[in-house]
Amino acid sequence: MTPSDAHPEGLRARKRRATRVALHRAALELADEHGYESVTIERICERAGFSTRTFFNYFRCKEEAFVLPPTPDDHAETLRPVAEGEGVANLLADVYRAFTADIARHAPQLAEARRYYRVLEENPTLKLRQLSVMAESEQELVRAVARRTGTDPERDLLPRVIAATVFGALRAAFEKWVADQEERSIELWLREALAALASGLGGVIPVVPPPHGDGTPPHTTTTTDTDTASQEHT
């Protein structure tokens, strides 16, 4: 039994997820038809068949209905296999398992991804909101990796470096999937991105040369070097 199997999603959670996605889809449809600026909360609710009171049970503003930020429960459910694993040897395998399970749970939302990114590209305000959501998600991954490795997410560098690297691979996979014209599945892009990460970058990016004996990085002119050069030419 996997960690995800041990914590099945309840009926109430599925209904809440379906309501969020319905409001999200309505917002995207209206933006496609009339432009983002003309979309109002009232029109979103009318299209989705919910009251404005229901809307504010899920979102604080119109922008959130477009961006659809993960809830704390979403983060906890997605990252449980990462947080509850041990060490770093199987970390990428657990990341793959965690996020493919998350993809399955969010299939209706993912169906709207390409339309969402069309709207996103045309609206700087939404782009900023999306960047904020991504930063929050990365911090949740930092905390999950810290729990797994027994490190401090605030003081230790290890969970931050691992999370930033893994999150970059996840983001690259998703962006390639959105732009893909061959209709490869997001799971294939995700597997490829994590495999590239696992294989290492040594063959792609040259190793940074060590600093000079005095600690000065290569190709850096110090004040002493400049003074000496000036004296030689006088």
C-alpha positions in Angstrom: 0.0 0.0 0.0 1.4 3.4 -1.0 1.1 6.5 1.3 -1.5 7.9 -1.1 -3.6 4.7 -0.9 -3.5 5.0 2.9 -5.2 8.4 2.8 -8.0 8.1 0.2 -9.8 11.3 -0.7 -13.3 11.5 0.8 -16.5 12.4 -0.9 -16.7 15.8 0.7 -13.2 16.6 -0.5 -14.0 15.5 -4.0 -17.1 17.7 -4.1 -15.1 20.7 -2.9 -12.5 20.0 -5.6 -15.3 19.7 -8.2 -16.8 23.1 -7.2 -13.4 24.8 -7.3 -12.7 23.4 -10.8 -16.2 24.4 -12.0 -15.7 28.0 -11.0 -12.2 27.9 -12.5 -13.5 26.6 -15.8 -16.3 29.2 -15.9 -13.7 32.0 -15.4 -11.6 30.7 -18.2 -14.6 30.3 -20.6 -15.7 33.9 -19.9 -12.1 35.2 -20.5 -11.9 33.3 -23.7 -15.2 34.7 -24.9 -15.1 38.3 -23.6 -11.6 39.0 -22.4 -10.2 38.9 -18.9 -11.1 42.4 -17.9 -14.8 41.9 -18.6 -15.0 38.9 -16.3 -16.6 39.5 -12.9 -17.3 37.3 -9.9 -21.0 37.6 -10.6 -20.6 36.4 -14.2 -18.4 33.5 -13.0 -21.0 32.4 -10.5 -23.8 32.7 -13.1 -21.9 30.6 -15.6 -20.9 27.9 -13.1 -24.3 27.8 -11.4 -23.2 28.9 -7.9 -23.9 31.8 -5.6 -21.4 34.5 -4.8 -21.4 33.3 -1.2 -20.2 29.9 -2.5 -17.5 31.6 -4.6 -16.1 33.3 -1.5 -16.0 30.0 0.4 -13.3 29.0 -2.1 -11.6 32.2 -3.4 -10.8 35.6 -2.0 -10.9 37.4 -5.3 -11.4 36.9 -9.1 -7.7 36.3 -9.7 -7.7 33.2 -7.5 -10.5 31.7 -9.5 -8.2 31.8 -12.5 -4.9 30.7 -10.8 -6.6 28.1 -8.6 -4.0 28.0 -5.8 -3.5 24.7 -4.0 -5.1 24.4 -0.6 -3.2 23.3 2.5 -4.9 19.9 2.1 -3.8 19.7 -1.5 -0.2 20.3 -0.5 -0.3 17.8 2.4 -1.9 15.1 0.2 0.5 15.6 -2.8 3.7 15.8 -0.8 3.0 13.0 1.8 5.1 10.4 -0.1 8.0 12.9 -0.3 7.8 13.9 3.4 7.3 10.4 4.7 10.1 8.8 2.7 13.6 8.3 4.0 16.9 9.8 2.8 17.6 11.0 -0.7 18.3 7.8 -2.5 14.6 7.3 -3.6 13.6 10.9 -3.4 13.0 11.4 -7.2 11.1 8.2 -7.4 8.8 9.4 -4.6 8.5 12.8 -6.3 7.4 11.1 -9.5 4.9 8.9 -7.6 3.6 11.9 -5.6 3.0 14.1 -8.6 1.6 11.5 -10.9 -1.0 10.7 -8.2 -1.7 14.5 -7.9 -2.1 14.7 -11.7 -4.8 11.9 -11.5 -6.6 13.8 -8.8 -6.6 17.0 -10.8 -7.4 15.6 -14.2 -10.4 18.0 -14.8 -8.2 21.0 -13.9 -5.4 19.9 -16.1 -7.8 19.7 -19.0 -8.0 23.5 -18.8 -4.3 24.1 -18.6 -3.6 25.2 -22.1 -6.6 27.6 -22.1 -5.4 28.9 -18.7 -1.9 29.6 -20.0 -3.4 31.5 -23.0 -5.2 33.8 -20.5 -2.1 34.0 -18.3 0.1 35.2 -21.2 -2.2 38.1 -21.8 -2.5 39.3 -18.2 0.5 40.5 -16.2 -1.5 40.6 -13.0 -2.3 37.0 -13.3 1.3 36.2 -14.1 2.4 37.8 -10.8 -0.3 35.9 -8.9 0.9 32.6 -10.6 4.5 33.3 -9.6 3.4 33.9 -6.0 1.5 30.6 -6.0 4.5 28.7 -7.4 6.8 30.3 -4.7 4.4 29.1 -2.0 4.4 25.6 -3.5 8.1 25.4 -3.6 8.3 26.4 0.0 5.9 23.5 0.8 8.3 21.2 -1.0 11.2 22.6 1.0 9.4 21.7 4.2 8.6 18.2 2.9 12.2 17.5 2.0 13.4 18.9 5.3 11.0 16.5 7.2 12.3 13.6 5.1 16.0 14.4 5.6 15.7 15.5 9.2 17.0 19.0 8.4 15.8 22.5 9.3 13.9 24.2 6.5 14.9 27.6 7.8 18.6 27.1 8.6 19.8 24.3 6.4 20.7 24.7 2.8 20.1 21.0 1.8 16.2 21.0 1.6 16.2 24.4 -0.2 18.7 23.3 -2.9 16.9 19.9 -3.4 13.5 21.5 -3.5 14.6 24.3 -5.9 16.2 21.8 -8.3 13.2 19.4 -8.2 10.7 22.2 -8.6 12.6 23.5 -11.5 12.4 20.1 -13.2 8.6 19.9 -12.5 8.1 23.3 -13.9 10.1 22.5 -17.0 8.1 19.4 -17.6 4.8 21.2 -17.2 5.8 24.0 -19.6 6.9 21.5 -22.2 3.6 19.6 -21.9 1.6 22.8 -22.3 3.5 23.7 -25.5 3.6 20.2 -26.8 2.0 19.7 -30.2 2.5 15.9 -30.1 0.1 15.4 -27.2 2.5 13.4 -25.1 1.2 12.9 -21.6 2.3 15.1 -18.7 3.5 11.9 -17.0 6.0 11.2 -19.8 7.3 14.8 -19.6 7.6 14.5 -15.9 9.5 11.2 -16.1 11.9 12.6 -18.7 12.6 15.8 -16.6 13.3 13.8 -13.4 15.4 11.3 -15.4 17.5 14.2 -16.7 17.9 15.5 -13.2 18.9 12.1 -11.9 21.5 11.7 -14.6 23.2 14.9 -13.4 24.4 17.9 -15.3 28.1 17.1 -15.4 28.0 16.3 -19.1 26.0 19.5 -19.9 27.4 22.2 -17.6 31.2 22.3 -17.1 32.4 22.0 -13.5 33.0 25.5 -12.0 36.8 25.9 -11.7 38.1 26.2 -8.1 39.1 29.7 -6.9 42.8 30.8 -6.8 44.9 30.0 -3.8 44.1 33.4 -2.3 40.3 32.8 -2.7 40.0 35.2 -5.7 37.8 33.7 -8.4 39.4 33.1 -11.8 39.4 36.0 -14.3 38.9 38.5 -11.5 41.3 41.5 -11.3 42.2 42.5 -7.8 43.3 46.0 -6.7 46.8 44.6 -6.1 46.9 43.2 -9.7 45.7 46.6 -11.1 48.4 48.5 -9.1 51.1 46.1 -10.2 50.1 46.4 -13.9 50.1 50.2 -13.6 53.6 50.2 -12.2 54.9 47.9 -15.0 53.7 50.3 -17.6 55.1 53.5 -16.0 
